[in-house]
Every structure is written in structure tokens, then in C-alpha cells.
Amino acid sequence: MIKSKKYSGVYLHHLKNKDTTFYIQYCNEDGLNTKIKVGRKSEGINEAYCFNKRNELISQIRLGENPKLIRKNEQKFTDIAQEYYLNLQNEGRSENSTKISQQRYNKHILPYIKDKSIFSISVELLNKIKKDKIKILAPKTVNHLLETISSILNFAIKQLDIKVKNHISDGKVKKFKIDNKRERFLNKDEVQVLLNSIVKGTKIDKATRFALSTGARIQTILTIQKKHIDTLNRTVTLKDHKNNSTYISYLPECYFENFDILDNLKANDYVVSDNGNIINQSTIQHPFKKIADKLFNIGLSSDDRKNRVVFHTLRHTYCSLLAINNVPIFTIQKLVNHKDIKSTLRYAKLDSASMFNAVKDAFAS
């Protein structure tokens, strides 16, 4: 969001679809800075209109009229939610995950919010949504709904300078406690079985090898371009979309004997791709699921997150195998670009053979 160069108190947010959203900022009747959305360029709004609108509001405040009515009418939760999702697209978030989140919002949240002001998202309303939805949805899904509402409120607070309370982040509305952290990882033999089950040189083979080599998430792997790989030093520069940062990882020879995967690619071409063009996550995840189900998930419930093997299991595998080989936990943290060491600690587990060997070595005569 940028300030207008010509009009005081007017802000512009350029969207990915070439449209522009206009905001105005002014001091409300309580003396607090308030930023509200006026509209989009595609709706006929321009900077001059916003400037005049701002002057009207300021005049109303000076004359003792009630600008709160205008503020509440123009700052509907649904409008801000729409801006939130547009902002996610601008940030380059996964189109598929954004679409799923928006569909979930439209189906489960919108009926409760409707035309409500963002200032009316109360503890009572949030608890009602929580109480109603737990009857038909899994606790994890209900938590996702609460997280979505919380993210929209935080967007309003941080990006739009709207002074509104977030009763989810302040702890007044509790999320359900869920023990569903993934624990499964592949041992070295299972890794080899997996690689032998995938046709070498295919998109899924490349993605799997990058995941096993770096522990990177699927979105990170799909945005690796040829220019990011240093074949001389066998390193790759990775984009962490979750933390919005970059880091460097190593590509071991056991997974990349050579770099013929880069043949016929231009510098800006994506490596795991369709002819250099970026692909959707489902292009990798769906076929991987079929292979993992056949090899590792027989007899397991479809909602057994702890034990089922999915593509993200390869990230756990990378971290766990490093820990088994006595790689320091802080080194593992850097290798997978975790901001919080607590996230790394849950990966630092040993397989049963390593534990038995540790006991055996400790008591050896």
C-alpha cells in the first residue's frame, strides 16, 4: 500500500489483476488514526474522489455529526475479507490453497458474518460459529475457520490500521486442542523402496529427490528455477514461502548423480515443471499419494495424520535422518529454515534401531 503523491490522506493498493483499491486515512472522533476502504478503480473510484470523501468525514467530525455510522457501513468484514484474499494473491501464495480457504470461508463463515461490521466480531459470535461447526466438522477444520477469521482481523489491524479487537489471537476464543502432528518418517530402506517405485526423470521423481535432499516444502520445490542451482558446489537457493525468506541447501550425489535435469532449461525455467512452466501442487501430491498409499498406508485410516505417509513426510524424513546421524539440532534448524527451534525439536527423533544401539553401546563391556 502506498501514499498518494498528490492527495493527502489517500492510499493506493495495486492489485495483481491490474485493478487498484483506494483507502483514506483520517483522525476519528476519538482522536485515533483510522483507515477505511473507499472502493476500486474498476468501480469508478479515483484519488480525487477519495480526497473529497476524506474531507467530508473530517467536516462531519468537526461539526459533531456521527461518523461512526459511515465507518461501520464502509468497513464490513466481508469487504475486508475480499481484500485479504486479493492480498494473498499479490503475495504469491499458492493459488490452490487460497482458493480452498476462500471456498471454506464462503460456505462456513460468510453466513454468520453477512453484512456485519468488522467491529461486531464479538466473542459471542465466534463461540457460536465454533459451537455450530463442531457438530458437523472435524476439530481441525473448525480451527482452520477460526484461523481464517483471525488472519482477516490481523490483516485489518496491521495492513489497514483499523483499531479492532481480535478475540482469537488474544485468547478469549480458544481453538480446539488437537494431537495430530505428523510423526511418520521413512527409514533409509523405505526411501530406497519409494525411489524404486517412481519412474526416474519424471516430475514426481524430481520433486521427491529435492524433498529428500533438502527437506523443502512442496511449494518451495515447485518454485526452484535453473538459476537457483549451483552445479559446481551442488547447492540450491530455496524460497521459503511460509517465512518469506530464502536459504541455501545442499544436493547430495545419492539423489542427484548429475544435473541432467537442467538440460534444455533456460535460466528462469522451473526445474520441476511442464516444459519450464510452473505447475500446481496437486500435480505432484496426487500421484505421490497413490504411490504412498500402495507402499506405506495400507490399512490406515484416511484421517490418520500421525502415521500416514504423504509428500510432507519427506520433510520429516530429512530432519529425522539428520538427527539420527547426530547432526546438531541447531544445524537442522538452519537447514530447514525454521524460525523457532521448537519446530525443529519435534523432528529430532530417533528410530528404534538407533535407540537400541544407544543402549547397547552404553552398556557394552
C-alpha positions in Angstrom: 0.0 0.0 0.0 1.4 3.4 -1.0 0.5 7.0 -0.3 -0.9 9.2 -3.0 1.7 11.6 -4.3 -1.0 14.3 -4.9 -3.7 13.9 -2.3 -3.2 14.0 1.5 -4.6 11.0 3.4 -5.2 8.9 0.3 -3.7 5.4 -0.1 -3.5 3.1 -3.1 -3.2 -0.7 -3.1 -2.3 -2.0 -6.6 -3.7 -5.5 -7.2 -2.4 -8.4 -9.2 -5.3 -8.1 -11.7 -4.2 -4.5 -12.6 -7.0 -3.0 -10.5 -6.4 -0.6 -7.7 -8.1 -0.3 -4.3 -8.3 3.1 -2.7 -8.3 3.9 1.1 -8.4 7.1 3.1 -6.9 7.8 6.5 -8.2 10.3 8.9 -8.4 11.1 12.7 -11.7 9.8 14.0 -13.8 11.3 16.8 -11.7 9.6 19.4 -8.5 11.1 18.0 -7.3 7.8 16.6 -5.9 7.2 13.1 -8.5 5.3 11.0 -8.0 3.8 7.6 -11.1 2.8 5.6 -11.6 1.4 2.1 -13.4 3.6 -0.4 -13.5 1.4 -3.4 -11.7 0.2 -6.5 -10.7 1.9 -9.8 -12.8 -0.6 -11.7 -15.8 0.8 -9.7 -15.1 4.3 -10.9 -13.2 5.4 -7.8 -10.2 7.7 -8.1 -7.8 9.7 -5.9 -9.7 12.9 -6.2 -13.0 11.2 -5.1 -11.2 9.7 -2.1 -9.7 13.1 -1.2 -13.2 14.7 -1.2 -14.7 11.8 0.7 -12.0 12.2 3.4 -12.8 16.0 3.7 -16.5 15.1 4.2 -15.6 12.8 7.0 -13.3 15.3 8.7 -16.0 18.0 8.4 -18.6 15.7 10.0 -16.3 15.1 12.9 -15.7 18.8 13.4 -19.4 19.6 13.2 -20.1 16.9 15.8 -22.0 14.7 13.5 -21.9 10.9 13.7 -19.1 9.5 11.5 -19.3 6.1 13.2 -22.2 5.2 11.1 -20.2 5.8 8.0 -17.2 4.0 9.4 -19.2 0.9 10.2 -21.0 0.8 6.9 -17.8 1.1 4.9 -15.8 -1.3 7.0 -17.7 -4.5 6.6 -16.0 -7.7 7.5 -16.9 -9.2 4.1 -15.2 -6.3 2.2 -12.0 -6.7 4.3 -12.1 -10.4 3.7 -12.2 -9.8 0.0 -9.2 -7.5 0.2 -7.4 -10.1 2.4 -7.7 -12.8 -0.3 -6.6 -10.4 -3.0 -3.6 -9.5 -0.9 -2.7 -13.2 -0.6 -2.6 -13.5 -4.4 -0.4 -10.4 -4.6 2.0 -12.0 -2.1 2.3 -15.0 -4.4 0.6 -17.5 -2.1 -0.5 -20.8 -3.6 -3.5 -20.3 -5.8 -4.9 -23.7 -4.9 -4.6 -23.2 -1.1 -6.1 -19.7 -1.4 -9.0 -21.0 -3.4 -9.7 -23.7 -0.8 -9.6 -21.2 2.0 -11.9 -18.8 0.3 -14.4 -21.6 -0.5 -14.4 -22.6 3.1 -14.9 -19.0 4.1 -17.9 -18.6 1.8 -19.5 -21.8 3.0 -18.9 -21.8 6.7 -18.1 -18.2 7.8 -20.0 -15.9 5.5 -23.5 -17.0 6.6 -22.6 -15.8 10.1 -20.9 -12.6 9.1 -23.1 -11.4 6.2 -23.1 -7.5 6.3 -21.7 -7.2 9.8 -19.2 -4.5 10.6 -15.7 -5.7 11.4 -16.2 -4.1 14.8 -19.0 -6.5 15.6 -17.0 -9.7 15.5 -17.6 -10.5 19.2 -16.6 -13.3 21.5 -20.2 -14.5 21.5 -20.4 -14.6 17.7 -17.1 -16.5 17.4 -18.1 -19.0 20.0 -21.4 -19.6 18.2 -19.5 -20.3 15.0 -17.3 -22.7 16.9 -20.2 -24.4 18.7 -22.3 -24.8 15.5 -19.4 -26.1 13.3 -18.0 -28.7 15.7 -21.3 -30.5 15.2 -20.6 -31.1 11.5 -16.9 -30.6 11.0 -13.7 -32.0 12.4 -11.9 -30.0 15.2 -9.0 -29.3 12.8 -11.4 -27.8 10.2 -13.1 -25.7 12.8 -9.7 -24.4 13.9 -8.9 -23.5 10.3 -12.1 -21.4 10.2 -11.1 -19.6 13.4 -7.6 -19.1 12.0 -9.0 -17.6 8.8 -11.2 -15.1 10.8 -8.1 -14.3 12.9 -5.9 -13.7 9.8 -8.5 -11.4 8.3 -8.7 -9.4 11.5 -4.9 -9.2 11.7 -4.9 -8.0 8.1 -7.3 -5.2 9.1 -5.2 -4.3 12.1 -1.7 -4.4 10.5 -2.3 -3.5 6.9 -5.3 -1.2 7.1 -4.7 0.4 10.5 -8.2 -0.5 11.7 -8.5 -0.4 15.5 -10.4 -3.6 16.0 -10.0 -6.4 18.6 -9.0 -10.0 17.6 -10.6 -12.2 20.3 -8.9 -15.3 18.8 -5.3 -14.1 18.9 -5.9 -12.6 22.4 -7.0 -16.0 23.7 -10.6 -15.1 24.6 -11.9 -17.6 22.0 -10.0 -20.9 22.3 -9.2 -23.3 19.5 -9.6 -27.0 19.9 -6.6 -28.9 21.1 -5.6 -31.4 18.5 -2.9 -34.1 18.8 -2.4 -34.7 15.1 1.2 -33.8 14.4 2.8 -36.0 11.9 5.2 -38.5 13.4 5.9 -40.8 10.5 9.2 -40.7 8.6 10.9 -43.1 6.2 14.0 -45.0 7.1 16.7 -45.4 4.6 15.4 -48.7 3.3 11.9 -47.2 2.8 13.4 -44.3 1.0 15.0 -46.6 -1.5 11.8 -48.6 -1.9 10.0 -45.3 -2.7 12.6 -44.1 -5.2 12.5 -47.5 -7.0 8.7 -47.2 -7.3 8.9 -43.9 -9.2 9.8 -43.5 -12.8 13.2 -41.7 -12.9 13.3 -38.3 -14.6 9.5 -37.6 -14.1 8.2 -34.6 -12.4 7.3 -36.6 -9.3 10.8 -38.2 -9.2 12.4 -34.8 -9.4 10.2 -33.3 -6.6 10.8 -36.4 -4.4 14.5 -36.1 -4.8 14.5 -32.4 -4.0 12.4 -33.1 -0.9 14.7 -35.9 0.3 17.8 -33.7 -0.4 16.6 -30.5 1.2 13.6 -31.1 3.4 11.9 -28.3 1.5 8.1 -28.0 1.3 6.3 -28.7 -1.9 5.6 -25.0 -2.7 9.3 -24.3 -2.3 10.3 -27.2 -4.6 7.9 -26.1 -7.3 9.5 -22.6 -7.4 13.1 -23.8 -7.9 14.4 -22.4 -11.1 17.5 -23.4 -13.1 19.3 -20.2 -12.0 18.9 -21.2 -8.3 21.1 -24.3 -8.7 24.9 -24.1 -8.4 26.1 -27.3 -10.0 29.7 -26.7 -9.1 29.1 -26.5 -5.4 25.9 -28.7 -5.5 23.8 -26.1 -3.8 20.4 -24.7 -4.4 18.8 -21.5 -3.2 15.4 -22.1 -1.9 12.4 -19.7 -1.3 10.6 -20.3 2.0 7.1 -19.0 1.2 5.9 -19.6 4.7 8.6 -17.4 6.3 9.0 -15.2 3.2 12.8 -15.7 3.1 15.5 -17.5 1.2 18.1 -20.0 2.3 20.7 -22.4 0.8 20.7 -26.2 0.8 22.9 -28.9 -0.5 22.1 -31.5 -3.1 23.9 -34.8 -2.3 25.1 -37.2 -5.0 23.0 -40.1 -3.8 19.9 -38.2 -5.1 21.5 -36.2 -7.9 24.3 -38.1 -9.6 24.4 -35.4 -12.2 22.3 -32.4 -13.2 20.9 -33.6 -16.5 17.5 -32.5 -15.2 18.7 -29.0 -16.1 19.3 -29.9 -19.7 17.3 -27.8 -22.2 16.1 -25.4 -19.5 16.6 -21.7 -19.6 17.8 -19.7 -16.5 14.3 -18.7 -15.5 12.7 -22.1 -16.2 11.3 -24.0 -13.3 13.0 -27.4 -12.7 10.0 -29.4 -11.6 7.7 -28.3 -14.3 5.9 -28.7 -17.6 8.4 -27.5 -20.2 9.8 -25.0 -17.8 6.4 -23.6 -16.7 5.3 -23.7 -13.1 2.9 -26.4 -12.1 0.2 -26.8 -9.4 1.0 -28.7 -6.2 -1.7 -31.3 -6.9 0.3 -32.3 -10.0 2.8 -33.8 -7.6 0.7 -34.6 -4.5 -2.0 -36.7 -6.1 0.3 -39.2 -7.9 2.5 -39.3 -4.8 -0.5 -40.2 -2.7 -1.3 -43.2 -4.9 2.3 -44.5 -4.6 2.5 -43.9 -0.8 -0.9 -45.5 -0.2 0.2 -48.6 -2.0 3.6 -48.8 -0.3 3.1 -47.5 3.2 -0.5 -46.6 4.0 -2.3 -50.0 3.7 -4.9 -50.4 6.4 -4.5 -46.9 7.8 -7.5 -44.6 8.2 -7.7 -41.7 5.7 -7.6 -39.2 8.6 -4.6 -40.8 10.4 -2.2 -37.8 10.2 0.3 -39.3 12.6 1.0 -42.4 10.7 0.1 -41.9 7.0 2.9 -41.1 4.5 2.2 -38.0 2.4 4.6 -35.8 0.4 5.2 -33.7 3.5 6.5 -36.8 5.2 9.7 -36.4 3.2 10.4 -33.2 5.1 10.1 -35.2 8.4 12.3 -37.8 6.9 15.0 -35.3 6.0 15.1 -33.9 9.5 14.8 -37.2 11.3 17.6 -38.9 9.3 19.8 -35.9 10.1 19.0 -36.2 13.8 19.7 -40.0 13.7 23.1 -39.2 12.3 23.8 -36.9 15.2 23.6 -33.7 13.3 23.2 -30.9 15.9 19.6 -29.6 16.3 20.6 -26.0 15.6 22.2 -27.1 12.3 19.0 -28.9 11.4 17.1 -25.7 12.2 19.2 -23.8 9.7 19.0 -26.5 7.1 15.2 -26.4 7.0 14.9 -22.6 7.8 12.8 -22.9 11.0 12.4 -19.6 12.8 11.6 -21.3 16.1 13.8 -24.1 17.4 10.6 -25.7 18.9 9.5 -26.6 15.4 12.8 -28.4 14.8 12.8 -30.3 18.1 9.7 -32.3 17.1 11.6 -33.6 14.2 14.6 -34.7 16.2 13.5 -38.2 16.9 15.4 -41.5 16.7 14.2 -44.7 15.1 14.0 -47.8 17.3 17.2 -49.3 15.9 19.2 -46.2 16.9 17.8 -46.2 20.4 18.5 -49.9 20.9 22.1 -49.3 19.6 22.5 -46.4 22.0 21.6 -48.6 24.9 23.8 -51.4 23.6 26.8 -49.1 23.3 26.2 -47.5 26.7 26.3 -50.9 28.5 28.9 -52.6 26.4 31.7 -54.1 28.5 
